[in-house]
Amino acid sequence: MAAITIRQLPEEAKQRLRMRAAAHGRSMEAEARGILLAALESTGKADLNWVEQLVAVGYEVGGVDLPVPEDEPATAADLRS
């Protein structure tokens, strides 16, 4: 397995990680590893915006054919009071 070093982690984040690890009964390293793995598994398309995600889903299901109604001329506004 590979090892990484996280530099410049704010002290508050380190303290929160320490508290979270203690609450789960494991080391800070194990907690950080769990958080990282869960984040990577749950957000396969995290860098896409919602429109790109919607388009991707459309491609996955084979696309969607929507009816395009014909344009109708606008009615004139009645500006008489």
mmCIF file of the N, C-alpha and C atoms, coordinates in Angstrom:
data_MODEL
# 
_entry.id   MODEL 
# 
loop_
_atom_site.group_PDB 
_atom_site.id 
_atom_site.type_symbol 
_atom_site.label_atom_id 
_atom_site.label_alt_id 
_atom_site.label_comp_id 
_atom_site.label_asym_id 
_atom_site.label_entity_id 
_atom_site.label_seq_id 
_atom_site.pdbx_PDB_ins_code 
_atom_site.Cartn_x 
_atom_site.Cartn_y 
_atom_site.Cartn_z 
_atom_site.occupancy 
_atom_site.B_iso_or_equiv 
_atom_site.pdbx_formal_charge 
_atom_site.auth_seq_id 
_atom_site.auth_comp_id 
_atom_site.auth_asym_id 
_atom_site.auth_atom_id 
_atom_site.pdbx_PDB_model_num 
ATOM 1   N N  . MET A 1 1  ? 0.826   -1.192 0.000   1.00 0.00 ? 1  MET A N  1 
ATOM 2   C CA . MET A 1 1  ? 0.000   0.000  0.000   1.00 0.00 ? 1  MET A CA 1 
ATOM 3   C C  . MET A 1 1  ? 0.860   1.241  0.000   1.00 0.00 ? 1  MET A C  1 
ATOM 4   N N  . ALA A 1 2  ? 0.335   2.271  -0.598  1.00 0.00 ? 2  ALA A N  1 
ATOM 5   C CA . ALA A 1 2  ? 1.047   3.547  -0.662  1.00 0.00 ? 2  ALA A CA 1 
ATOM 6   C C  . ALA A 1 2  ? 0.795   4.355  0.607   1.00 0.00 ? 2  ALA A C  1 
ATOM 7   N N  . ALA A 1 3  ? 1.711   5.241  0.893   1.00 0.00 ? 3  ALA A N  1 
ATOM 8   C CA . ALA A 1 3  ? 1.570   6.149  2.025   1.00 0.00 ? 3  ALA A CA 1 
ATOM 9   C C  . ALA A 1 3  ? 1.559   7.578  1.501   1.00 0.00 ? 3  ALA A C  1 
ATOM 10  N N  . ILE A 1 4  ? 0.788   8.438  2.160   1.00 0.00 ? 4  ILE A N  1 
ATOM 11  C CA . ILE A 1 4  ? 0.766   9.850  1.787   1.00 0.00 ? 4  ILE A CA 1 
ATOM 12  C C  . ILE A 1 4  ? 0.983   10.696 3.039   1.00 0.00 ? 4  ILE A C  1 
ATOM 13  N N  . THR A 1 5  ? 1.419   11.902 2.816   1.00 0.00 ? 5  THR A N  1 
ATOM 14  C CA . THR A 1 5  ? 1.582   12.872 3.889   1.00 0.00 ? 5  THR A CA 1 
ATOM 15  C C  . THR A 1 5  ? 0.687   14.052 3.574   1.00 0.00 ? 5  THR A C  1 
ATOM 16  N N  . ILE A 1 6  ? -0.064  14.507 4.550   1.00 0.00 ? 6  ILE A N  1 
ATOM 17  C CA . ILE A 1 6  ? -0.927  15.667 4.348   1.00 0.00 ? 6  ILE A CA 1 
ATOM 18  C C  . ILE A 1 6  ? -0.299  16.833 5.087   1.00 0.00 ? 6  ILE A C  1 
ATOM 19  N N  . ARG A 1 7  ? 0.183   17.790 4.330   1.00 0.00 ? 7  ARG A N  1 
ATOM 20  C CA . ARG A 1 7  ? 0.824   18.958 4.912   1.00 0.00 ? 7  ARG A CA 1 
ATOM 21  C C  . ARG A 1 7  ? -0.182  20.100 5.072   1.00 0.00 ? 7  ARG A C  1 
ATOM 22  N N  . GLN A 1 8  ? 0.119   21.005 5.965   1.00 0.00 ? 8  GLN A N  1 
ATOM 23  C CA . GLN A 1 8  ? -0.651  22.220 6.184   1.00 0.00 ? 8  GLN A CA 1 
ATOM 24  C C  . GLN A 1 8  ? -2.114  21.943 6.531   1.00 0.00 ? 8  GLN A C  1 
ATOM 25  N N  . LEU A 1 9  ? -2.370  20.869 7.255   1.00 0.00 ? 9  LEU A N  1 
ATOM 26  C CA . LEU A 1 9  ? -3.712  20.579 7.740   1.00 0.00 ? 9  LEU A CA 1 
ATOM 27  C C  . LEU A 1 9  ? -3.983  21.515 8.913   1.00 0.00 ? 9  LEU A C  1 
ATOM 28  N N  . PRO A 1 10 ? -5.054  22.281 8.850   1.00 0.00 ? 10 PRO A N  1 
ATOM 29  C CA . PRO A 1 10 ? -5.337  23.204 9.955   1.00 0.00 ? 10 PRO A CA 1 
ATOM 30  C C  . PRO A 1 10 ? -5.477  22.446 11.281  1.00 0.00 ? 10 PRO A C  1 
ATOM 31  N N  . GLU A 1 11 ? -5.027  23.072 12.334  1.00 0.00 ? 11 GLU A N  1 
ATOM 32  C CA . GLU A 1 11 ? -5.077  22.441 13.665  1.00 0.00 ? 11 GLU A CA 1 
ATOM 33  C C  . GLU A 1 11 ? -6.505  22.066 14.038  1.00 0.00 ? 11 GLU A C  1 
ATOM 34  N N  . GLU A 1 12 ? -7.464  22.901 13.671  1.00 0.00 ? 12 GLU A N  1 
ATOM 35  C CA . GLU A 1 12 ? -8.867  22.592 13.970  1.00 0.00 ? 12 GLU A CA 1 
ATOM 36  C C  . GLU A 1 12 ? -9.312  21.303 13.270  1.00 0.00 ? 12 GLU A C  1 
ATOM 37  N N  . ALA A 1 13 ? -8.884  21.109 12.021  1.00 0.00 ? 13 ALA A N  1 
ATOM 38  C CA . ALA A 1 13 ? -9.236  19.895 11.288  1.00 0.00 ? 13 ALA A CA 1 
ATOM 39  C C  . ALA A 1 13 ? -8.605  18.676 11.949  1.00 0.00 ? 13 ALA A C  1 
ATOM 40  N N  . LYS A 1 14 ? -7.368  18.821 12.391  1.00 0.00 ? 14 LYS A N  1 
ATOM 41  C CA . LYS A 1 14 ? -6.686  17.718 13.066  1.00 0.00 ? 14 LYS A CA 1 
ATOM 42  C C  . LYS A 1 14 ? -7.414  17.355 14.357  1.00 0.00 ? 14 LYS A C  1 
ATOM 43  N N  . GLN A 1 15 ? -7.850  18.357 15.105  1.00 0.00 ? 15 GLN A N  1 
ATOM 44  C CA . GLN A 1 15 ? -8.570  18.101 16.347  1.00 0.00 ? 15 GLN A CA 1 
ATOM 45  C C  . GLN A 1 15 ? -9.909  17.430 16.081  1.00 0.00 ? 15 GLN A C  1 
ATOM 46  N N  . ARG A 1 16 ? -10.602 17.885 15.044  1.00 0.00 ? 16 ARG A N  1 
ATOM 47  C CA . ARG A 1 16 ? -11.886 17.263 14.703  1.00 0.00 ? 16 ARG A CA 1 
ATOM 48  C C  . ARG A 1 16 ? -11.687 15.818 14.263  1.00 0.00 ? 16 ARG A C  1 
ATOM 49  N N  . LEU A 1 17 ? -10.616 15.556 13.521  1.00 0.00 ? 17 LEU A N  1 
ATOM 50  C CA . LEU A 1 17 ? -10.309 14.190 13.110  1.00 0.00 ? 17 LEU A CA 1 
ATOM 51  C C  . LEU A 1 17 ? -10.005 13.329 14.333  1.00 0.00 ? 17 LEU A C  1 
ATOM 52  N N  . ARG A 1 18 ? -9.248  13.878 15.277  1.00 0.00 ? 18 ARG A N  1 
ATOM 53  C CA . ARG A 1 18 ? -8.917  13.153 16.508  1.00 0.00 ? 18 ARG A CA 1 
ATOM 54  C C  . ARG A 1 18 ? -10.191 12.795 17.276  1.00 0.00 ? 18 ARG A C  1 
ATOM 55  N N  . MET A 1 19 ? -11.115 13.747 17.384  1.00 0.00 ? 19 MET A N  1 
ATOM 56  C CA . MET A 1 19 ? -12.373 13.505 18.104  1.00 0.00 ? 19 MET A CA 1 
ATOM 57  C C  . MET A 1 19 ? -13.248 12.485 17.374  1.00 0.00 ? 19 MET A C  1 
ATOM 58  N N  . ARG A 1 20 ? -13.297 12.595 16.077  1.00 0.00 ? 20 ARG A N  1 
ATOM 59  C CA . ARG A 1 20 ? -14.104 11.653 15.289  1.00 0.00 ? 20 ARG A CA 1 
ATOM 60  C C  . ARG A 1 20 ? -13.538 10.244 15.380  1.00 0.00 ? 20 ARG A C  1 
ATOM 61  N N  . ALA A 1 21 ? -12.214 10.136 15.319  1.00 0.00 ? 21 ALA A N  1 
ATOM 62  C CA . ALA A 1 21 ? -11.570 8.826  15.440  1.00 0.00 ? 21 ALA A CA 1 
ATOM 63  C C  . ALA A 1 21 ? -11.861 8.213  16.806  1.00 0.00 ? 21 ALA A C  1 
ATOM 64  N N  . ALA A 1 22 ? -11.773 9.027  17.852  1.00 0.00 ? 22 ALA A N  1 
ATOM 65  C CA . ALA A 1 22 ? -12.051 8.525  19.199  1.00 0.00 ? 22 ALA A CA 1 
ATOM 66  C C  . ALA A 1 22 ? -13.501 8.054  19.318  1.00 0.00 ? 22 ALA A C  1 
ATOM 67  N N  . ALA A 1 23 ? -14.413 8.803  18.706  1.00 0.00 ? 23 ALA A N  1 
ATOM 68  C CA . ALA A 1 23 ? -15.826 8.421  18.751  1.00 0.00 ? 23 ALA A CA 1 
ATOM 69  C C  . ALA A 1 23 ? -16.077 7.089  18.060  1.00 0.00 ? 23 ALA A C  1 
ATOM 70  N N  . HIS A 1 24 ? -15.268 6.789  17.042  1.00 0.00 ? 24 HIS A N  1 
ATOM 71  C CA . HIS A 1 24 ? -15.414 5.523  16.317  1.00 0.00 ? 24 HIS A CA 1 
ATOM 72  C C  . HIS A 1 24 ? -14.486 4.434  16.849  1.00 0.00 ? 24 HIS A C  1 
ATOM 73  N N  . GLY A 1 25 ? -13.697 4.772  17.867  1.00 0.00 ? 25 GLY A N  1 
ATOM 74  C CA . GLY A 1 25 ? -12.816 3.779  18.488  1.00 0.00 ? 25 GLY A CA 1 
ATOM 75  C C  . GLY A 1 25 ? -11.673 3.322  17.599  1.00 0.00 ? 25 GLY A C  1 
ATOM 76  N N  . ARG A 1 26 ? -11.126 4.237  16.826  1.00 0.00 ? 26 ARG A N  1 
ATOM 77  C CA . ARG A 1 26 ? -9.986  3.873  15.987  1.00 0.00 ? 26 ARG A CA 1 
ATOM 78  C C  . ARG A 1 26 ? -8.974  4.997  15.925  1.00 0.00 ? 26 ARG A C  1 
ATOM 79  N N  . SER A 1 27 ? -7.853  4.714  15.306  1.00 0.00 ? 27 SER A N  1 
ATOM 80  C CA . SER A 1 27 ? -6.773  5.691  15.225  1.00 0.00 ? 27 SER A CA 1 
ATOM 81  C C  . SER A 1 27 ? -7.142  6.808  14.242  1.00 0.00 ? 27 SER A C  1 
ATOM 82  N N  . MET A 1 28 ? -6.416  7.917  14.350  1.00 0.00 ? 28 MET A N  1 
ATOM 83  C CA . MET A 1 28 ? -6.625  9.013  13.405  1.00 0.00 ? 28 MET A CA 1 
ATOM 84  C C  . MET A 1 28 ? -6.320  8.555  11.986  1.00 0.00 ? 28 MET A C  1 
ATOM 85  N N  . GLU A 1 29 ? -5.292  7.742  11.836  1.00 0.00 ? 29 GLU A N  1 
ATOM 86  C CA . GLU A 1 29 ? -4.934  7.247  10.507  1.00 0.00 ? 29 GLU A CA 1 
ATOM 87  C C  . GLU A 1 29 ? -6.054  6.401  9.926   1.00 0.00 ? 29 GLU A C  1 
ATOM 88  N N  . ALA A 1 30 ? -6.613  5.504  10.721  1.00 0.00 ? 30 ALA A N  1 
ATOM 89  C CA . ALA A 1 30 ? -7.705  4.649  10.248  1.00 0.00 ? 30 ALA A CA 1 
ATOM 90  C C  . ALA A 1 30 ? -8.939  5.481  9.924   1.00 0.00 ? 30 ALA A C  1 
ATOM 91  N N  . GLU A 1 31 ? -9.206  6.489  10.737  1.00 0.00 ? 31 GLU A N  1 
ATOM 92  C CA . GLU A 1 31 ? -10.361 7.358  10.485  1.00 0.00 ? 31 GLU A CA 1 
ATOM 93  C C  . GLU A 1 31 ? -10.179 8.142  9.190   1.00 0.00 ? 31 GLU A C  1 
ATOM 94  N N  . ALA A 1 32 ? -8.994  8.712  9.001   1.00 0.00 ? 32 ALA A N  1 
ATOM 95  C CA . ALA A 1 32 ? -8.718  9.464  7.778   1.00 0.00 ? 32 ALA A CA 1 
ATOM 96  C C  . ALA A 1 32 ? -8.824  8.562  6.554   1.00 0.00 ? 32 ALA A C  1 
ATOM 97  N N  . ARG A 1 33 ? -8.309  7.350  6.664   1.00 0.00 ? 33 ARG A N  1 
ATOM 98  C CA . ARG A 1 33 ? -8.387  6.408  5.553   1.00 0.00 ? 33 ARG A CA 1 
ATOM 99  C C  . ARG A 1 33 ? -9.847  6.083  5.244   1.00 0.00 ? 33 ARG A C  1 
ATOM 100 N N  . GLY A 1 34 ? -10.655 5.868  6.275   1.00 0.00 ? 34 GLY A N  1 
ATOM 101 C CA . GLY A 1 34 ? -12.076 5.580  6.073   1.00 0.00 ? 34 GLY A CA 1 
ATOM 102 C C  . GLY A 1 34 ? -12.813 6.730  5.413   1.00 0.00 ? 34 GLY A C  1 
ATOM 103 N N  . ILE A 1 35 ? -12.525 7.954  5.861   1.00 0.00 ? 35 ILE A N  1 
ATOM 104 C CA . ILE A 1 35 ? -13.156 9.134  5.275   1.00 0.00 ? 35 ILE A CA 1 
ATOM 105 C C  . ILE A 1 35 ? -12.780 9.262  3.805   1.00 0.00 ? 35 ILE A C  1 
ATOM 106 N N  . LEU A 1 36 ? -11.500 9.105  3.508   1.00 0.00 ? 36 LEU A N  1 
ATOM 107 C CA . LEU A 1 36 ? -11.023 9.241  2.133   1.00 0.00 ? 36 LEU A CA 1 
ATOM 108 C C  . LEU A 1 36 ? -11.630 8.175  1.222   1.00 0.00 ? 36 LEU A C  1 
ATOM 109 N N  . LEU A 1 37 ? -11.631 6.933  1.660   1.00 0.00 ? 37 LEU A N  1 
ATOM 110 C CA . LEU A 1 37 ? -12.188 5.857  0.832   1.00 0.00 ? 37 LEU A CA 1 
ATOM 111 C C  . LEU A 1 37 ? -13.685 6.036  0.615   1.00 0.00 ? 37 LEU A C  1 
ATOM 112 N N  . ALA A 1 38 ? -14.416 6.435  1.661   1.00 0.00 ? 38 ALA A N  1 
ATOM 113 C CA . ALA A 1 38 ? -15.861 6.651  1.513   1.00 0.00 ? 38 ALA A CA 1 
ATOM 114 C C  . ALA A 1 38 ? -16.145 7.783  0.540   1.00 0.00 ? 38 ALA A C  1 
ATOM 115 N N  . ALA A 1 39 ? -15.352 8.847  0.622   1.00 0.00 ? 39 ALA A N  1 
ATOM 116 C CA . ALA A 1 39 ? -15.551 9.978  -0.289  1.00 0.00 ? 39 ALA A CA 1 
ATOM 117 C C  . ALA A 1 39 ? -15.278 9.574  -1.731  1.00 0.00 ? 39 ALA A C  1 
ATOM 118 N N  . LEU A 1 40 ? -14.252 8.785  -1.949  1.00 0.00 ? 40 LEU A N  1 
ATOM 119 C CA . LEU A 1 40 ? -13.916 8.369  -3.308  1.00 0.00 ? 40 LEU A CA 1 
ATOM 120 C C  . LEU A 1 40 ? -14.944 7.411  -3.888  1.00 0.00 ? 40 LEU A C  1 
ATOM 121 N N  . GLU A 1 41 ? -15.541 6.575  -3.051  1.00 0.00 ? 41 GLU A N  1 
ATOM 122 C CA . GLU A 1 41 ? -16.547 5.631  -3.534  1.00 0.00 ? 41 GLU A CA 1 
ATOM 123 C C  . GLU A 1 41 ? -17.872 6.312  -3.836  1.00 0.00 ? 41 GLU A C  1 
ATOM 124 N N  . SER A 1 42 ? -18.233 7.332  -3.062  1.00 0.00 ? 42 SER A N  1 
ATOM 125 C CA . SER A 1 42 ? -19.558 7.922  -3.203  1.00 0.00 ? 42 SER A CA 1 
ATOM 126 C C  . SER A 1 42 ? -19.640 9.037  -4.227  1.00 0.00 ? 42 SER A C  1 
ATOM 127 N N  . THR A 1 43 ? -18.538 9.560  -4.699  1.00 0.00 ? 43 THR A N  1 
ATOM 128 C CA . THR A 1 43 ? -18.602 10.701 -5.614  1.00 0.00 ? 43 THR A CA 1 
ATOM 129 C C  . THR A 1 43 ? -17.824 10.433 -6.890  1.00 0.00 ? 43 THR A C  1 
ATOM 130 N N  . GLY A 1 44 ? -18.275 9.454  -7.657  1.00 0.00 ? 44 GLY A N  1 
ATOM 131 C CA . GLY A 1 44 ? -17.599 9.138  -8.904  1.00 0.00 ? 44 GLY A CA 1 
ATOM 132 C C  . GLY A 1 44 ? -17.624 10.288 -9.892  1.00 0.00 ? 44 GLY A C  1 
ATOM 133 N N  . LYS A 1 45 ? -18.637 11.153 -9.797  1.00 0.00 ? 45 LYS A N  1 
ATOM 134 C CA . LYS A 1 45 ? -18.764 12.253 -10.743 1.00 0.00 ? 45 LYS A CA 1 
ATOM 135 C C  . LYS A 1 45 ? -18.765 13.589 -10.011 1.00 0.00 ? 45 LYS A C  1 
ATOM 136 N N  . ALA A 1 46 ? -18.006 13.678 -8.958  1.00 0.00 ? 46 ALA A N  1 
ATOM 137 C CA . ALA A 1 46 ? -18.031 14.879 -8.118  1.00 0.00 ? 46 ALA A CA 1 
ATOM 138 C C  . ALA A 1 46 ? -17.579 16.126 -8.857  1.00 0.00 ? 46 ALA A C  1 
ATOM 139 N N  . ASP A 1 47 ? -16.729 15.985 -9.857  1.00 0.00 ? 47 ASP A N  1 
ATOM 140 C CA . ASP A 1 47 ? -16.224 17.165 -10.525 1.00 0.00 ? 47 ASP A CA 1 
ATOM 141 C C  . ASP A 1 47 ? -17.130 17.652 -11.653 1.00 0.00 ? 47 ASP A C  1 
ATOM 142 N N  . LEU A 1 48 ? -18.230 16.982 -11.906 1.00 0.00 ? 48 LEU A N  1 
ATOM 143 C CA . LEU A 1 48 ? -19.172 17.421 -12.934 1.00 0.00 ? 48 LEU A CA 1 
ATOM 144 C C  . LEU A 1 48 ? -20.248 18.289 -12.305 1.00 0.00 ? 48 LEU A C  1 
ATOM 145 N N  . ASN A 1 49 ? -20.697 19.289 -13.042 1.00 0.00 ? 49 ASN A N  1 
ATOM 146 C CA . ASN A 1 49 ? -21.822 20.054 -12.524 1.00 0.00 ? 49 ASN A CA 1 
ATOM 147 C C  . ASN A 1 49 ? -23.119 19.299 -12.808 1.00 0.00 ? 49 ASN A C  1 
ATOM 148 N N  . TRP A 1 50 ? -24.216 19.764 -12.261 1.00 0.00 ? 50 TRP A N  1 
ATOM 149 C CA . TRP A 1 50 ? -25.467 19.011 -12.365 1.00 0.00 ? 50 TRP A CA 1 
ATOM 150 C C  . TRP A 1 50 ? -25.952 18.864 -13.797 1.00 0.00 ? 50 TRP A C  1 
ATOM 151 N N  . VAL A 1 51 ? -25.682 19.819 -14.653 1.00 0.00 ? 51 VAL A N  1 
ATOM 152 C CA . VAL A 1 51 ? -26.108 19.707 -16.048 1.00 0.00 ? 51 VAL A CA 1 
ATOM 153 C C  . VAL A 1 51 ? -25.328 18.599 -16.752 1.00 0.00 ? 51 VAL A C  1 
ATOM 154 N N  . GLU A 1 52 ? -24.014 18.570 -16.532 1.00 0.00 ? 52 GLU A N  1 
ATOM 155 C CA . GLU A 1 52 ? -23.196 17.516 -17.132 1.00 0.00 ? 52 GLU A CA 1 
ATOM 156 C C  . GLU A 1 52 ? -23.619 16.139 -16.613 1.00 0.00 ? 52 GLU A C  1 
ATOM 157 N N  . GLN A 1 53 ? -23.966 16.044 -15.340 1.00 0.00 ? 53 GLN A N  1 
ATOM 158 C CA . GLN A 1 53 ? -24.430 14.779 -14.784 1.00 0.00 ? 53 GLN A CA 1 
ATOM 159 C C  . GLN A 1 53 ? -25.742 14.349 -15.439 1.00 0.00 ? 53 GLN A C  1 
ATOM 160 N N  . LEU A 1 54 ? -26.644 15.300 -15.645 1.00 0.00 ? 54 LEU A N  1 
ATOM 161 C CA . LEU A 1 54 ? -27.922 14.987 -16.280 1.00 0.00 ? 54 LEU A CA 1 
ATOM 162 C C  . LEU A 1 54 ? -27.708 14.503 -17.713 1.00 0.00 ? 54 LEU A C  1 
ATOM 163 N N  . VAL A 1 55 ? -26.832 15.152 -18.444 1.00 0.00 ? 55 VAL A N  1 
ATOM 164 C CA . VAL A 1 55 ? -26.516 14.734 -19.810 1.00 0.00 ? 55 VAL A CA 1 
ATOM 165 C C  . VAL A 1 55 ? -25.905 13.336 -19.809 1.00 0.00 ? 55 VAL A C  1 
ATOM 166 N N  . ALA A 1 56 ? -25.011 13.073 -18.871 1.00 0.00 ? 56 ALA A N  1 
ATOM 167 C CA . ALA A 1 56 ? -24.374 11.759 -18.781 1.00 0.00 ? 56 ALA A CA 1 
ATOM 168 C C  . ALA A 1 56 ? -25.408 10.671 -18.519 1.00 0.00 ? 56 ALA A C  1 
ATOM 169 N N  . VAL A 1 57 ? -26.363 10.942 -17.643 1.00 0.00 ? 57 VAL A N  1 
ATOM 170 C CA . VAL A 1 57 ? -27.421 9.961  -17.369 1.00 0.00 ? 57 VAL A CA 1 
ATOM 171 C C  . VAL A 1 57 ? -28.247 9.730  -18.624 1.00 0.00 ? 57 VAL A C  1 
ATOM 172 N N  . GLY A 1 58 ? -28.534 10.793 -19.361 1.00 0.00 ? 58 GLY A N  1 
ATOM 173 C CA . GLY A 1 58 ? -29.280 10.643 -20.615 1.00 0.00 ? 58 GLY A CA 1 
ATOM 174 C C  . GLY A 1 58 ? -28.562 9.729  -21.591 1.00 0.00 ? 58 GLY A C  1 
ATOM 175 N N  . TYR A 1 59 ? -27.255 9.883  -21.704 1.00 0.00 ? 59 TYR A N  1 
ATOM 176 C CA . TYR A 1 59 ? -26.479 9.001  -22.581 1.00 0.00 ? 59 TYR A CA 1 
ATOM 177 C C  . TYR A 1 59 ? -26.500 7.558  -22.081 1.00 0.00 ? 59 TYR A C  1 
ATOM 178 N N  . GLU A 1 60 ? -26.440 7.386  -20.775 1.00 0.00 ? 60 GLU A N  1 
ATOM 179 C CA . GLU A 1 60 ? -26.428 6.031  -20.199 1.00 0.00 ? 60 GLU A CA 1 
ATOM 180 C C  . GLU A 1 60 ? -27.713 5.278  -20.499 1.00 0.00 ? 60 GLU A C  1 
ATOM 181 N N  . VAL A 1 61 ? -28.848 5.985  -20.529 1.00 0.00 ? 61 VAL A N  1 
ATOM 182 C CA . VAL A 1 61 ? -30.125 5.318  -20.774 1.00 0.00 ? 61 VAL A CA 1 
ATOM 183 C C  . VAL A 1 61 ? -30.528 5.359  -22.245 1.00 0.00 ? 61 VAL A C  1 
ATOM 184 N N  . GLY A 1 62 ? -29.646 5.850  -23.085 1.00 0.00 ? 62 GLY A N  1 
ATOM 185 C CA . GLY A 1 62 ? -29.928 5.834  -24.514 1.00 0.00 ? 62 GLY A CA 1 
ATOM 186 C C  . GLY A 1 62 ? -30.559 7.106  -25.042 1.00 0.00 ? 62 GLY A C  1 
ATOM 187 N N  . GLY A 1 63 ? -30.568 8.144  -24.267 1.00 0.00 ? 63 GLY A N  1 
ATOM 188 C CA . GLY A 1 63 ? -31.119 9.414  -24.728 1.00 0.00 ? 63 GLY A CA 1 
ATOM 189 C C  . GLY A 1 63 ? -32.609 9.517  -24.477 1.00 0.00 ? 63 GLY A C  1 
ATOM 190 N N  . VAL A 1 64 ? -33.143 10.681 -24.695 1.00 0.00 ? 64 VAL A N  1 
ATOM 191 C CA . VAL A 1 64 ? -34.561 10.950 -24.486 1.00 0.00 ? 64 VAL A CA 1 
ATOM 192 C C  . VAL A 1 64 ? -35.061 11.765 -25.658 1.00 0.00 ? 64 VAL A C  1 
ATOM 193 N N  . ASP A 1 65 ? -36.152 11.312 -26.275 1.00 0.00 ? 65 ASP A N  1 
ATOM 194 C CA . ASP A 1 65 ? -36.763 12.070 -27.363 1.00 0.00 ? 65 ASP A CA 1 
ATOM 195 C C  . ASP A 1 65 ? -37.926 12.879 -26.799 1.00 0.00 ? 65 ASP A C  1 
ATOM 196 N N  . LEU A 1 66 ? -37.807 14.174 -26.871 1.00 0.00 ? 66 LEU A N  1 
ATOM 197 C CA . LEU A 1 66 ? -38.866 15.057 -26.391 1.00 0.00 ? 66 LEU A CA 1 
ATOM 198 C C  . LEU A 1 66 ? -39.550 15.699 -27.583 1.00 0.00 ? 66 LEU A C  1 
ATOM 199 N N  . PRO A 1 67 ? -40.887 15.821 -27.519 1.00 0.00 ? 67 PRO A N  1 
ATOM 200 C CA . PRO A 1 67 ? -41.585 16.478 -28.625 1.00 0.00 ? 67 PRO A CA 1 
ATOM 201 C C  . PRO A 1 67 ? -41.250 17.965 -28.636 1.00 0.00 ? 67 PRO A C  1 
ATOM 202 N N  . VAL A 1 68 ? -41.084 18.497 -29.832 1.00 0.00 ? 68 VAL A N  1 
ATOM 203 C CA . VAL A 1 68 ? -40.807 19.922 -29.978 1.00 0.00 ? 68 VAL A CA 1 
ATOM 204 C C  . VAL A 1 68 ? -42.050 20.541 -30.603 1.00 0.00 ? 68 VAL A C  1 
ATOM 205 N N  . PRO A 1 69 ? -42.812 21.299 -29.815 1.00 0.00 ? 69 PRO A N  1 
ATOM 206 C CA . PRO A 1 69 ? -44.039 21.901 -30.369 1.00 0.00 ? 69 PRO A CA 1 
ATOM 207 C C  . PRO A 1 69 ? -43.703 22.976 -31.390 1.00 0.00 ? 69 PRO A C  1 
ATOM 208 N N  . GLU A 1 70 ? -44.587 23.123 -32.353 1.00 0.00 ? 70 GLU A N  1 
ATOM 209 C CA . GLU A 1 70 ? -44.393 24.166 -33.350 1.00 0.00 ? 70 GLU A CA 1 
ATOM 210 C C  . GLU A 1 70 ? -44.632 25.520 -32.706 1.00 0.00 ? 70 GLU A C  1 
ATOM 211 N N  . ASP A 1 71 ? -43.896 26.491 -33.173 1.00 0.00 ? 71 ASP A N  1 
ATOM 212 C CA . ASP A 1 71 ? -44.080 27.845 -32.655 1.00 0.00 ? 71 ASP A CA 1 
ATOM 213 C C  . ASP A 1 71 ? -45.420 28.390 -33.108 1.00 0.00 ? 71 ASP A C  1 
ATOM 214 N N  . GLU A 1 72 ? -46.088 29.075 -32.203 1.00 0.00 ? 72 GLU A N  1 
ATOM 215 C CA . GLU A 1 72 ? -47.349 29.742 -32.541 1.00 0.00 ? 72 GLU A CA 1 
ATOM 216 C C  . GLU A 1 72 ? -47.124 31.238 -32.454 1.00 0.00 ? 72 GLU A C  1 
ATOM 217 N N  . PRO A 1 73 ? -47.735 31.999 -33.325 1.00 0.00 ? 73 PRO A N  1 
ATOM 218 C CA . PRO A 1 73 ? -47.557 33.448 -33.245 1.00 0.00 ? 73 PRO A CA 1 
ATOM 219 C C  . PRO A 1 73 ? -48.110 33.988 -31.925 1.00 0.00 ? 73 PRO A C  1 
ATOM 220 N N  . ALA A 1 74 ? -47.420 34.971 -31.398 1.00 0.00 ? 74 ALA A N  1 
ATOM 221 C CA . ALA A 1 74 ? -47.851 35.584 -30.151 1.00 0.00 ? 74 ALA A CA 1 
ATOM 222 C C  . ALA A 1 74 ? -49.102 36.420 -30.391 1.00 0.00 ? 74 ALA A C  1 
ATOM 223 N N  . THR A 1 75 ? -49.955 36.487 -29.397 1.00 0.00 ? 75 THR A N  1 
ATOM 224 C CA . THR A 1 75 ? -51.134 37.330 -29.520 1.00 0.00 ? 75 THR A CA 1 
ATOM 225 C C  . THR A 1 75 ? -50.753 38.759 -29.153 1.00 0.00 ? 75 THR A C  1 
ATOM 226 N N  . ALA A 1 76 ? -51.444 39.696 -29.780 1.00 0.00 ? 76 ALA A N  1 
ATOM 227 C CA . ALA A 1 76 ? -51.150 41.104 -29.511 1.00 0.00 ? 76 ALA A CA 1 
ATOM 228 C C  . ALA A 1 76 ? -51.618 41.465 -28.116 1.00 0.00 ? 76 ALA A C  1 
ATOM 229 N N  . ALA A 1 77 ? -50.840 42.281 -27.439 1.00 0.00 ? 77 ALA A N  1 
ATOM 230 C CA . ALA A 1 77 ? -51.222 42.729 -26.116 1.00 0.00 ? 77 ALA A CA 1 
ATOM 231 C C  . ALA A 1 77 ? -52.264 43.818 -26.217 1.00 0.00 ? 77 ALA A C  1 
ATOM 232 N N  . ASP A 1 78 ? -53.232 43.783 -25.303 1.00 0.00 ? 78 ASP A N  1 
ATOM 233 C CA . ASP A 1 78 ? -54.255 44.834 -25.258 1.00 0.00 ? 78 ASP A CA 1 
ATOM 234 C C  . ASP A 1 78 ? -53.800 45.852 -24.223 1.00 0.00 ? 78 ASP A C  1 
ATOM 235 N N  . LEU A 1 79 ? -53.355 47.026 -24.701 1.00 0.00 ? 79 LEU A N  1 
ATOM 236 C CA . LEU A 1 79 ? -52.810 48.037 -23.807 1.00 0.00 ? 79 LEU A CA 1 
ATOM 237 C C  . LEU A 1 79 ? -53.857 49.100 -23.448 1.00 0.00 ? 79 LEU A C  1 
ATOM 238 N N  . ARG A 1 80 ? -55.111 48.889 -23.853 1.00 0.00 ? 80 ARG A N  1 
ATOM 239 C CA . ARG A 1 80 ? -56.154 49.844 -23.519 1.00 0.00 ? 80 ARG A CA 1 
ATOM 240 C C  . ARG A 1 80 ? -56.533 49.661 -22.040 1.00 0.00 ? 80 ARG A C  1 
ATOM 241 N N  . SER A 1 81 ? -56.712 50.778 -21.345 1.00 0.00 ? 81 SER A N  1 
ATOM 242 C CA . SER A 1 81 ? -57.095 50.697 -19.938 1.00 0.00 ? 81 SER A CA 1 
ATOM 243 C C  . SER A 1 81 ? -58.549 50.976 -19.727 1.00 0.00 ? 81 SER A C  1 
# 
